C-alpha cells in the first residue's frame, strides 16, 4: 500500500488504507507521517480492543 498521505483529513493527519486481522479492509485517520506499517499495527490494536468481551463495540 502507498506510504503517501491521502488528502481529506484535518491538518496534520493522513488517511491510510488498512487490513484488519479478520481480513476486512478500511480506512483510518492517523497522524501525518505515520508509516503504513504503524497504521496497520494501530488498526489491529483497535480491532482487538473492540473485539474484547465487555467492550461497547456498537
C-alpha positions, 0 to 999 in steps of 0.5 A, a space after each residue: 500500500 502507498 506510504 503517501 498521505 491521502 488528502 481529506 483529513 484535518 491538518 496534520 493527519 493522513 488517511 491510510 488504507 488498512 487490513 484488519 486481522 479478520 481480513 476486512 479492509 478500511 480506512 483510518 485517520 492517523 497522524 501525518 507521517 505515520 508509516 503504513 506499517 504503524 497504521 496497520 499495527 494501530 488498526 489491529 490494536 483497535 480491532 482487538 480492543 473492540 473485539 474484547 468481551 465487555 467492550 461497547 463495540 456498537 
